C-alpha cells in the first residue's frame, strides 16, 4: 500500500433499502484512515423529512426525535463530498452504501463521485473464508472488534475501519505464494482489492524471511497440519469414587458444580467399556452428557491402548467436541488428547483437481471469488474439510467440482490420506453417522481397530441410515448437467472440446457427430418422459382439489412407462460410451496436451463421471422396483417442471444398522446416548428401530428438578377443535392467541407448527392485522435464509418472533434471556399424507398393527420432548411452554405428552386467564 493512501470508510443508516422508492439517509458516518490509523471521523444525523418506520427504529435505535433537529442531506452534502475526494471508498457492502450516497448527492445537485471502491464483505470472504457469517456484527464479534451498537452509522463505520485493518494484517500473515495467487486472480473481483494485494506482496518480497509451517504442493501453499505422536499411557487412573471425581473436576474447573447424574453416567460408560458391553443412556439436558462420556473414554483409551470412536449426527456437535469439549478434557486430565476427525472422502478437497482449475483463467465472478477463498483457506486449514468454507450459492456449486471423489495413492500431499494416517495414532477418533454407515460398503474398513463406540445423538442414527440409502432425482439438477455439456453452438463444453479436436486433428469428426446425435436423442427422450410425468402430476393435483403451493404425490399414484424410462437409461449409456471414446482418443496423444486442453479434458471426464452417477440413480428410481422402498414426487405448483423432485427412501433401516453393528458387538462396547431416546409407555421405540436387543439396558438420567425451576407449562383449554370449525376460523383463533402471548412476553417467542401451510396462513393473517407491527417476525419458508440465519436474526432483536416447522423442534439453542416462550400450535403428529409416515403406516396396517399407537403417537411425543428442550438449556434459563392444542387435555393420549415433560408446574387455563397468569409470572420474574 502507498504510504499516503487515503481510505474513506462509510456507513449509512436509512429509512429503508430503496432510494428509488423514496427512502432517505437518517445517519451517516465517515472515518478517514491513512497508514492504518484513523485520522478523523465525521458523523451526523440527517433529517429524512419523513417518518422513520418502527422496525428501522428497533433496528437502529434511531427515532424521529433523534433526527428532528438535524438538517436535511443538502446541509451536509459539501462536507461529505469533500471528505470522499482522493480516497478509496470503503464500506461493508459498497453496492448499497455507495449507490445510496450517489443518489443523495445527485438529488442535492452534486456531481457523481468517481474513484476506487473496496468492499469489506468481499475482502472478508477472501481473507477469512471460514467465518461463520459476513455480517459486520458477526465479524466484529469473531475478530474481537469493538462494536458498541450495531446498525448505528458511527459505530458501524469505526468497526468497518478496524475490520479493514484486520484484513490487512491477516493478508500479511499469509505466505507469499498465496498472496501471489490471490493477486493474479483479483482482477475478476467486483471491488478494487488488487492494489491491497499488490501492497502486501511488495512488503513480502522486501523481507527475505523463510516462511515456516507450510508445505508446497501443486504450486500452492498449504499449512502444514499437526501430526499425532505415538500414544502414551495415562499418568493417572479413572476417578472411580465420587471424592476422586470431585477433586479432579474442581481442581481444573473451580466453578464446577456437582451433578450426581453426571457422575452416574461416567461410571456407566466406564464399566460398559471395561466389560465390552452394550448400553443405552438417555441423558436429559442439564446432566453434562458430553463430558460424561469423554472422561471415561479418554482414560479407557489411554489405559487399554485401544481407540475410542465417537459418532455424531450433526457437524455442530463435532465442532463443539473439537474446539470446546476436548480443550476442557485436556484441562481436566492435564494430558494431551490425541484426536482424529474422519469424514467421508467427498468432504475433503481434491488439491490436484483444484490445481488443474487454476491453470485456466476462465471463470465467472462466483467462481473467481470461490477460488480466492480456497487459495487463502489452504494456507490456514488443518483438515482440508470443505465444510469449513462459508460460500454463497455459486461458490457451493464450485465446491462440487473440487471434492475428492476417488482415492488414489497421492504423489503430493492429500488431506484425506492425512486424516486416515492421523487416525492410526489417535486416542479418540471422531466421525459422523454417515461415515460410520459407509463402512458397510467401503472396501477397506477404517474402524476395525476401534475398542469402543460412543454413538451420540443416537436417535438420529435412524435418519442417517435412511439418508445413506435414499435416492433423489431433481429435474433442475439433470437439466444443469445437460447444460454443462451443451448442444453444438451453445458455447459449452461440447463446443470447447470439439474446437480443440479441430485444431489438433486428434479425434475424427464422425466421433463428435455420433456423440452429438446420442446426446440430442437423450435430451429429447428425457424431456418426453418428464412431460408425461408433469401431465400426470398436474392431473392428480387438480382432481384432488389441492390448494397448497407445495405438493407431494406418491410415485405409486402415477402410471410409469418403464420401457420409456429404460430408454433414457440406454440412451445415456450410449452417450457415456461415445464421450469416453473421444476422451480415449485424446489421451493417445497425452504428451502433446497443453494446460488449457488438459483442463477441458478434466472437465469432460468429470461430467462423464457425473453422468454415470445419474444413470445409476435413474435406474434405481424409475426402472427397478423394490418392495421395501417408497418414493414420492415433490413440486411447487408455481414452478413446474423446474421444481419437480423424486425421493426414494427405505421403509425400514433396522437390518442395515444390525448388519453394521453385528461385527462390532462381537469385539467391543457400544454406548448409545442422546437427550431423547424413550417415550412413555414405549420405552424401546428408538431402541427397536436401531436393532438393539431387549437385554440391553436403558438408563434414563434426568437432571435435578431444580434445573427446571425457571420453567412453566400453560395449557390453553378454550381453543377451538379443528374438527368442528373451518380452517380459516381455526387459524384466526391461533393468530389471536399468539398475538396475545407475544405482546405479554414482549417477544422472544418460538412458535412451533407442524404444517408449513398453516404457518404461512397464520403469519400472513398476523401481518395483515398489524397487531405485531412493532415486532420483527421471522418465518421458516417465508423469510429468506437458512435455519441458522433465521435463528441469528431472531436473536438480534429483543422484540422478535420466530415461526418454525419440523426442523425447529430439535437442535436449536437460544440460551439465557434470548427465549421467553415456546408456543406449540399443534401437537407434533405427522400429517397423514406426509409420504414417509403414510408409507410406514400402510406397512404396519398390512401387518395387523395399530399405526397410531406404534408410530404416530411415539413419534409425536419424541418431537414434543424435543420442543420443550428448546426452552431450558441451562439451570439459569426460564421460560413458558404454552400449548394451544386442546387435544392434550381432551384426548386420553394427552397424558403421554405431559408425562414426557420433566417435573414442572403445569396450569390448565382459558386464554384470558392464561395470558393474565403468564403476565404476572413474567413480570415477577423480571423484578
N, C-alpha and C positions, 0 to 999 in steps of 0.2 A: 504494500500500500504506500502511496505517496505520503510523505510526512504531513503535507498540508491538506490532505483530503478532508473535505467537509461533508458531514452527514447530517441531514435534517430528518430526524425521526418523528413521525407524525401520527397522532391518533385522534379520531373524531368520535363523538357521541352524537347520535341523530335521532330524529323523531320516528324513523323507520328505515327500511332498506332501499327505498326507491326515490331518488331525486327527480326522476321522470314524473312520478305520481305526486310530486309536491312536498316530499319530506325535506326537512331542513336540519342544519347542524345546530346542536344545543351546547356543545362544548368542544373546544379544540386545544390541543397541546402540541407544542413543537419543541423538541430537545435538539440542540446543536452540539454535535460531537466532533472533536478533532483529536488526532493522535490518541484515540480511545479514551479520552477524558471529556466529560460534559463541560462545555464552555458556558452555555446559557440555556435557559428554558423560558418559554412563553406559554401561558395558559390563560384561558378566559372562558366564561360562559358566554353564550350568544343567544339572543332572543329570537326564537324561530318565528315569532308572530303568529303562532297557532298553538293550541293546547298540546301538551305532551301526553301521549297515550299512557294509560295506567300501567300497562305491562312494561313500558320503557322506564317509567318512574321506579317500578320494582326492580328492574334490571340494573339501572344506573344509580339509583338513589338521588336522581336529579328531578326536582319538582318544578312546577310552574312558578312557584315563589322564588326559587333559586335564580331563574333567568329573567324575572320580571324587570329588574333594574339594569340588565345588561343591554348593550347596544345590538342593533341588527348586524348581519355579517358585513355590510358595507362599511361599518365603522372600524373594522379591523382588517379589511382586505389588503390595504397597502402594506401594513406591518407583516402580514402573513406572506405576501408576495415577495417582499424584500428578504425575508428570512430564508426563502427557498432558493434564492439566486446562488449560482455556482456550487450548489450542493447536490449530492446524490439523495434522492427522495427514498426514505426507508419507512416501511410500515408493515404491520403484521396483517397481510392481505392487501397489497397495494392496489389490486383491481378494484376494491371497494373504496378505500380512503382517497386514492389519487383521483379516481373518476368522480367521486362526490365533491371533492375540493375543486377540481377543474370546473365542474358545473356551477358551483357557487361563485367562483372567480369570474366566470363568463357572465353570469347573471348580474354581477356587480360591475361589469364593464372592464375587467382586466383581460389582457391577452392570455392566450393559452400558455401555461408554464411548460418549458421544454428542458429536458435533462434526463440523466440516467435514473433508473429506479432499482431498488433492491427489496425483494420481498422476503421477510424473515420467516414466513411459513415455508416457502420453497427452500430457503437456505437451511432451516432447521431440519427439514426432511432429509436433506443430504448429509448434514453433519451429525445429526442424532437419529439415525434410521430406525432405531428400536424404541423411540419414545412412545409412551402409551397413547399420547394424544398431541396434536399440534395446535391446540387452542392455547392462547397466551397464558391463561391462568394455570393450565395443567403443566406447561413447560416451565413456568416460573416455580411451581411447587417442586417439580422434579429436579430442577437445577439450583434450587435454593436461592432464587432471585426474589428479593423483597417485592411484594405486590399487596399494598395495604387494602386497596379496594378495587377489584376488577370492574371493568366497564365504567371506569371514570377516566377521562382522557389524560389527565395529568399523571395518574399512577400508571396507566397502561403505557404511555409514551416513555416514561422512565424505565419501566420494566422491559420494553422493547429495545431500548438503548443498551441495557445491560445484557439482554439476550443476544444482540448483535455482537457485543464484545465477547460473550461466552462462546459464540460460534467461531469467532476469530481465534480465540485461544485454543479451541478444540481442533481447528484446522492445523495450527502449528504443532499440535501433538501427533498428527498423522505422519506416517513415513513419506519420504519424498516421492517414492514410486506411486503411492496412492494419489497424492496431490497432482502429479503429472497426468495420471489417467483422468482425474476429475476435470482438470483444466482443458484437456483435449476434447472433452465432450460437453463442456459448459456452454458452448455457443448455441446449442439447441434449446436451452432453457428459456423461460419467459422473462426473467429479470437479469440484471447485469451483474452476475456473480463472478464472471470470468476475471474481472480486474482484482477481485479479492483473492482468488486462487493464484493469480499471477504474482501478487504481492507476497503471498505465503511461500510460493515457490522460490521467489528471489531470496527470501530470508533463509530458506532451507539450503539453497545452493551455496550461499555465502558462508555457511557453517559446515566445515568439513568434520563432521562428527559421525562415528559409526552408530547406526540405529539398531539397537539390540532388541530382542524379543520378537523378531519377525522371521518367517521363512518365506522363500520366494518360489512360487510355482506358477507356471504358465504366464510368466511376466507380471504376476500380481503379488502385492504384499499381503501376507496372511499372518495374523497374530499367531505366535507360537503357543499352542494350547498347553496347559499344565499336564504333567504325566503323573498317574498314580504310582506311588512307590510300592515296594514289596510290603505286604501286610505284616503287622506286628501284633503280638498278643496284648490283651488289655492289661494295664498296670493294676487295675482294681477289679473286684468281682461285682456281680449284680447285687444291688442292695435288697436283700430278702426281707428284712424286717421293716416295720413302719418307722422305727427310730433311724435306721440307716438311710431310708428314702428321704426323710425329712432333713437329715443332716446334709446329705448330698445336694438336695434341691435348694435349700435355704442358703447354703454357702455360696452357690453360684447365682441364685436369684433371690436377693434379700426381700423382695416384696411377695415371694411365693406364699400362696395360701393353700393349706392342706385340704384336699378333697378326697374323702375315703374311697369314692367310686373310682377315682383315677388310680389310686394305689391298687385297688382290686383288679382293675383291668390290666395293669402292668404285670401282676402275678399270673393272671390267666394266660396272657401272651407268653410269658416266660416259661411256664410249665408246659404249654402246648408245644413250644419249640423244643424244649428239652426232651419231651416224651414223643415228639413227632406225631402229634395228634391233630385232628381237625376240630375246629370250634367256630361258633358264630357269636359275635358280640355286637349287640345293639347299644350304642353309646350316645345318649342324648347330648344336645348342645349344653355346654357348661361343665362337662367332665374333663375336657382336655385330652380328647381322643388321640390326636396325632402324637403327642409326647408319650402317651400311654403305651403305644406300640413301638415307638422309635427307641426308647431307652432299653427295654429288654432285647430288642432286635440287635442293637449295637453290641451289647455285652455277649449275646449268644454268638454273633459273627466273630468277635474277637477271640472268645474262649474256645470255640469249636473249630475255628479255621474255615468255616463254611459260610458261603454268601447268603444274604437275605435278599429276597426280591420283594419290592413294593410296587403294586399296580394300582393306578387311579384311573378315573374316567375323564376328568377334566384337566386341561393344561393349567388352569388356575391353581389347583391343588399341587400339581407337580412343581410349579414355580414357587409356591409358598413353602414347600418342603426344602427346595434347594436354597432359597435366599433368606428364609427365616428360621425354619424349624431345625435344620442341620447346624446352623450357626449357634442356635440355642443349645443343641445337643453337645456340640464341642465345648461350649462354655460350661455345661454341667459336668461333663466327664473329664474335662481338662486334657483331652486327647484328640488327635487328628482323626476325622472320619473320612475314609476313602469311599467316595461315591461315584457312580457312573450312571448316566442317563441314556437309556436306549429307546429309540423310537423307530418306526418303520422306515425303510430305506428312502421312500419318496418324501420324507420330511427333510432330507438333507440336500444341500446344493451339490450339483454336478459341476465342479470347478472347471473341468476340461470343456464341457459344453458351453459354459459361460464365457470362457476364454475365446472359443470359436466365434461367438456372437460379437465380441469386442472387435474382432478383426474387420468387421464390415460396418461402415459408418452410414447406416441407412435405417433410421428408426423414427417412430412418431415421438411426440413430446412425452407421452406417458411412459414409453419405453426408455427414452433418454433419462428421465428422472429416476425411473426404477433402476437403470444401470448404474447411475451415480450413487444411489443408495446402497446397492450391493457392493460396489467398489469400496466405499467407506466401511461398510459392515464387515467385510472380510478382514480389515485391519483391526477389528475390535472383537469379533465373536470368538468364543472358546468352544462352540458346539457345532457350528455350521447348520443349525436348525433354522430353516426358512421361516418358521412361525414367529421367530424373534422380530422379524421385519414388520413395520407398520406401513402398509402401502394402500393406495387408492385402488379403485376397481381396475383401471388399466394396468397398474403395477401388478395386481394379483394375476392378471392374465399372463403377464411376462414371467412371473414366478413359475407358472406351469411349464414353461419352456426349459427351465434350468433345474428342475427336480431330478434327483438321481433315480433312474428307472430300472437300471440293471447293474448288478455288481460284477466288476472285473478287477483283476489284480492291477491296482493303480500304479503307474510308473512314477507319478508325483503324488504329493500329499492329497489325502482324501478323508473328509470328515467322518463318513460312515465307517470306514475301516478303522479310523482312530477310535470311534466310540466303542466298537467291538473289542478292540485291543484294551481300552481302558477298563472294560467290564471284567477282564481276566484278572485284574489286580485290585478289584473293589471289595469293600466290606459289604456294601449295600448297593444293589442295582435297582434303579427306579425305571419304571416303564408305564405305559398306559394299557388299558384293557384290550385295545385293538391290536397292539403289538404282541401281547401275550396270546391272543386268539390266533394271530397269524402263524404262530408256531405249529398249528395243526397242519398247515400246508407248506411250511418252509422246509426246503431240502436239508439244510443244516440247522438243527435245533440250537438256539442260542442260550436256552435256560436249563440245560441238563445239569449244570453244576450248582444250581440253587439249593440251599439247605433248609429253606423255609420261606413260605409265601405269606405276605400280608396283602389281602385284597380289600383296599379301602374303596369307599363309595360302591360297596358290593351290590347294592340293589340295581346299580346302573350296568352291571356286567351283562344283564339280560339284554338291555338296549344295545350295548356294544356288540353282542353276538348277533343281534338282528341286523345291525348296520353292516357288520362284516359280511353278511350273506345277502344283503339286499342289492338289487339292480335298479338303476334309474335311467329311464330314457327321457331326453329333453329335446324337443323339436328344435329349439334355438341352438343347442349345442351341436346338433347334427348339421344344421344349415351353416353354422360358423365354420365347421371343419370343411364342408364343401367349398365355402367361400375362400378358405386359405389356399386350396388348390386352384380353383377358378377355371373357367372355360377360356378358350383362346380369345384373345382381345381384351380380357378383363385386367390385364397387368398384374396378375397374381403369380404364384409360384410356378404354375404350368408354363406360363409365358416366359418367365425368367430362365427356367431350365432349358426350354426349347431354344431360346436365344443363345445360350452357351453352346448348345449342341450344334446350332447352325454355324457359329463362329469356328468351333474346333473340329466339326465334322466327325465326332466320335460316335454319334448314335444315328442310325438311319432314320430318315423322315417317316418311313412306314410305321416304325415303332411308336412314334409320337401320335400318328394318325390313329393307330389301334387303341392307344391309351385314351385319346380324346373321345373316340366313339364309345369305349367302355364306360368312361366317366359320364358322358352325356346320357347313355341308357340308364345308368344307375340313378342319376338325379331325377330323371323323368319318372322312373318306376317308384322311387321313394315318394315323390310328390303325389303320384296317383294313389298310393296306399294311404298317405296322410289325408288326402282329400276324402277318401272313403271313411276313415276314422272320424274326421271332422263332421261329416254329414250325419253319421250315426249319433255322435255325441250331442250335437245340436238338437236332433230329433228327440232323444231321450230326455234332455233337459226341458224341452218345450212341452212334451207330453206329461211330465211330472209337475208342471207349473212351478218350477223352482225359481225363486226371485233373487237369491243371493248372487253376487258377482262371482265369487269363487266357488267352484263346484267340484265334487268328487263323484266319479262314476266307476263302478266295479267293471273290470275287464270282462267278466262273465256276462254282463248285460249286452255286450256287443257281439255281433256276428263277425268273427275274424276269418278272413280268407287266408288260410295257412299257406296255400300254394303261392299266392301273390307275395306274401311275406318271405317265403323261401326264395322267390325270385330276386328280391332285394339282396338277400344274403349271397346268392350265387353271383349276381352282377358285381357286388362289392368285392368278392374274392377274385373275379376276373380282373377288375381294376387294380387290385393289390398285386396280382401276378404281373400285369403289364408294367406297373410302376417299379417293381423290383427288378424286372428285366432291364429297364432303362438304367437304373442305378448300377446294375452289374456291368453294363456296357461302359459306363463312365469309369468304373474302378479298374477296368482292364488297362487303363492308361493312368493309374494313380500317380506315377512320378511326374506327370505333366500338369497336374491340377493346381491352379492358383488359389490364393487365400479366398478371394471372392467366390470362386467356383466351389471351393470346399464348404463354405458357409451355405450356399444354395443347396448343395448335396446333403449337408447335415439336416437342413430344414426339410428337404424331401424325405429323408429317411425317418425323421421324427414324425411326420404326418402319416407315413406308411404305418408306423407303429401304432399311432392313434386309431387309424382305420382298422387295424387288426383287433384292437380292443373293442371298437364299436361293433364289428361284425359278430364277435363272440357275445356281446350284450344283446344284440338284435336277436340272435338265435335263441338265447335263453328267455327272452321276453315274449317273442312272437311266434317262434317256430316250435320250440319244445314245450310241452305241457307237463307240469309237475304238480301232483295232487297235494303235496304238503306245503304249497306256497299259495299266496293270494296276491292279486295285482289289481291296481285301480288307476284310472286316469285322474289327473288334477288339471284344472284350467281356470282361467279368468275369462268370463264372457265378454269382457271389453277388449280382449286381445287373443283372437283365435285366427290361425293356429299357433301364433307365436308363444302363447303361454302353456301349450299342452305338454304335460309330462306324464309318463307312465312309471309307477313304482311297483316293484315286486319284492315281497318280503316273505320270510319263512313263517309258517303258522306257529311253530314252536322251535326252540333252540336248545332245549334241555339235553338232547342227545349229543349235540356238538360240544356243550360245556362239559358233559360227563366224559366224552372222549378225550378232551384236553387234559382234564384233571385225573384221569384213570392212572396214568403212569406216575404222576406227581404224588398222588395219595400213597403209592407203594413205598416211596422213599423219603418223604419229608412232611413237615407240618403245613397246614393251611389255616390261616385265620381270616375269616370273613368279617368285615366290620363296616358299619355305617350308622348314621343317626336315625335311619328309618328302615327297619328290616322286618317288623312284625305289625300285625293289625289285631285288634281284639277279636276273639273267637276264631281266629285263623292264623295262629302263631307262625305256621310254616308256609305261608302263602309265597314268600320270596324264596325260602329255602328249597321248596319243592321244585320251583322253576329252575333253580340252579343245579338241580340233580343231587342235592345233599341228602344223604340217607337219614332216616329217623333217629338213629342212635347218636348223631352229632348234636351236642347240647347247644342251646341258645341261652346266652347270658344277657339279660336285659338290665342295663345300668342307667338309672335315672338320676339326674342332678338333684341336689337337695332342694326341698320345697322353697327355701329362702332365695334360691336363684331366680324364681319366678314371681317374687313378691311384688314386682312392678307391673305385672300383667293382670288384665281384667277381661272377662268374656261377657259380651252382651248378645242376647238372642232377641230379635225383634219379632214379637208374636202376632202383630196385626198386619203383616204384609199379605198381599193377595196370593191366592193359589193360581199358578199359571194355567192350570187346567180349567178354571172357571171364568177367566177373563180373557179378553183379546191380548195378543202380544203387545199391541200399542199401549193398552191400559197398564199392562204389567210394567213395561219399560218406563211409562210416566211415573208410576209409583216408585220404581227403583231410582230414577233420576232425582225425584224429590227427596227421598231418604238420603241418598249420597250427598246431595247438596246440603242438607241439614247437618249431617255429620261433619262434612268438610269445614263448614263455617264454625262449628263448635270447637273443633280441634285446631282451627286456623291453618288448615292444610296439612302437608306432610303425611298424606294417606296413600296407601296402596289399595286399589280397588280390583279385586280378582274375579274374572269372568271365566266361564267355560266355553263360551261361544264368541267368535270374532264378530259375527253379525250382530249379536245383542250388544256387545261392547261398542261397536260403531254407532248403532242407533241411539244408545244411551248417551254417548259423548256428544253426538250431534244435537240431541234434544237439550242437554245441559248448556251447550254453546248457544243454542237459539234462545234459551230462557234468559241468558245474560246474568244469571244469579251467581255465577262464579267468574265473572269478568275480571275480578281483582286477583285471580289465581292463574298460575301457569299450569295448563293441562297438557300432559304428555300421554299419548295413547298408542299402544302397540298396534301396528298395522295402519295407523293414521299419521302419526308424527314420523317423519323420516329418520332413519338411523337404526343401528343395531340395538340389541337389548342393553348392552353395556353403555352405549351412548345415551339412550333414554334414561338409564339409571343415573349417570353422571349429571345429566341436565336436571333431573329431578332433585338431586342433592344440592344443586347450586342455589336453589330458591327456597326461601322459608315458606312462602305461600305457593305450594305446588301439590299437584295430584298426579299419580301415575296409574293409568288403567292398563291392565295386562291380562293375557290369557295363559295358556298352558305353561310356557317356559318361565313365567314369573312365579309360579307356585313353588319353585325349588331353585336353590343355588344363587339367590340374590340377597346380598347382605347390606344393610344400612344401619350400622351400629350407632349407639348413643341417641341423641335427640333428633336424629335425621328422620325418624319414622314415628309418628304418633298413633297411627291406627292402620290395621289391615281389615278391609271390608270384604266379606265373602258374599257376593251377589247370589250365587247358586252353589249348592253342594257340588263338588267337582266330579260328578259322574261323567263318563264318556258319552258323547252323543250317540244315540242308537245307530245312526247312519255313518259314523266315523269308520273308515274302511277296516282298520286293524281290529277294532272292537267288534265290528259286525262279523268279520270272518271267524274270529275266535269264539264268539257267541254261537254261531251256527255249528262250529265243530263240537262245542260242549253239548249243545242240544241234541245233536245227532248221536251222541254217546249216552243220552239219557240224563245228563247232568243239568243242574239249575244254574244258568248263566249269570243270574243276578247275584246269588249268594257266593258263587265260586269265582266270579270275575268282576262284575260291575261294582259290587259293594266294597270288596277289599281294595281294589284299585282306587276308588274314590276316597276311602279312609286314609290310605297312604298319602294321597295328594293333600288331603285336609291337614294331616300332621305336618307335612312339609310347608303348607301355607302358614300355619301357626309359627313354624320355625323361622319365618322371615321377621317376626316381631321382636323376639327376645334373643339377642346374640351375645349378651354379657350380663353379669349379675347387676350391673348399674342401669341396664335398659328398662324402660317402662313403656307401656302402650296398651291400646284396646284392640281386642279381636272381636269384630262385630259381624254377626251372621244374619243376613236378610232373608234367608231361605226358611220358610216356616216348616218345611218337612222335617227339620232336625228336632222339632218339638212335637209335630203332629204324627209322624210315622214311627212305627216300632223300631225301625233300624237306626233312628236318630241317636239312641243311646250309645251305639257303637262308635259314632263320631265323637261324642262327648267323652267317652271313656278313653279315647286315644289322646286326649289332651293331658298335660301334666296337672298336678293339683293346684288349680287357680280358682278364683271367685267367678261363678257363673250366675248372671242375672237374666231372668226372662221378663221382658217389659214391652209395653206398647212403644211405638216410635216416639210419641211425645214424651213419655216418661223416661225412655232410654236416653234421648237427647239431653233431658234435664239432668239425669244421673251422670251421664258422660261429662257434661259441662262442670258439674260440681266436683267430680273426681279429678278432671283435668286441671281445673283452677286450683284445687287444694294441692295437687302435686307440684305446681309451679310457684306456690307461695314461699 
